[in-house]
Amino acid sequence: MNRKQRRAARQPGSNVRPALAALDGTRIPGGCDDCDAYQTIDATHAPMFMLNVHHDDTCPWFTTYRKENA
C-alpha cells in the first residue's frame, strides 16, 4: 500500500495535529523511570512537533548520559 492509498483509507478526523497543538507547552507527567521527569510538546515548528523530556537534576540516567555524550 502506498502513501496515497494509506491517506485515502484514513478515517475523517484522524488527524492528530490539532490535539498536539492544543498540548503545546503543557506539562505531561512521566518520561523517565529513574526520576520525576515531565514532558512538554513544542509546536513552534508545526506541523512538526517536538516532544521534550525534562529530567530532575539528580536523575542517574541523565547524569550518565551527559557524562558519556559531553
C-alpha positions in Angstrom: 0.0 0.0 0.0 1.5 3.4 -1.0 1.2 6.7 0.9 -1.7 7.9 -1.3 -3.7 4.7 -0.5 -3.0 5.0 3.2 -4.1 8.6 3.3 -7.3 7.8 1.4 -8.1 4.9 3.8 -7.8 7.1 6.9 -10.9 7.9 8.9 -12.1 11.5 8.8 -10.9 13.4 11.8 -8.0 11.1 12.5 -5.6 14.0 12.2 -3.7 14.3 15.5 -2.1 17.7 14.7 -4.9 19.7 16.4 -4.6 17.6 19.5 -0.8 18.0 19.7 -1.1 21.8 19.0 -3.6 22.0 21.9 -1.0 20.4 24.2 1.7 22.9 23.3 3.7 23.7 26.5 1.6 21.6 28.7 3.5 19.5 31.3 2.8 15.8 30.8 4.0 13.6 33.7 6.4 10.8 33.1 9.1 10.2 30.5 11.8 8.6 32.7 11.7 5.6 35.0 14.6 6.9 37.1 13.3 10.3 38.1 10.3 12.6 38.4 10.5 13.8 34.8 7.9 15.5 32.8 7.4 16.0 29.1 6.3 19.0 27.0 5.3 19.3 23.4 6.8 22.1 21.3 4.6 23.2 18.4 6.7 26.2 17.3 7.6 24.4 14.1 4.2 22.9 13.4 3.3 20.7 11.5 6.5 19.2 13.0 6.1 18.7 16.8 8.9 18.0 19.3 8.5 16.1 22.5 10.9 17.2 25.2 11.7 15.2 28.3 12.7 17.3 31.3 14.7 15.2 33.9 15.4 16.1 37.5 18.9 17.4 38.2 19.5 14.3 40.3 18.4 11.8 37.6 21.0 9.0 37.4 20.2 8.1 33.8 20.6 11.7 32.6 23.7 12.3 34.6 25.3 9.2 32.9 24.1 10.4 29.5 25.6 13.8 29.9 29.0 12.3 31.0 29.1 9.9 28.1 28.0 12.5 25.5 29.8 15.6 26.6 
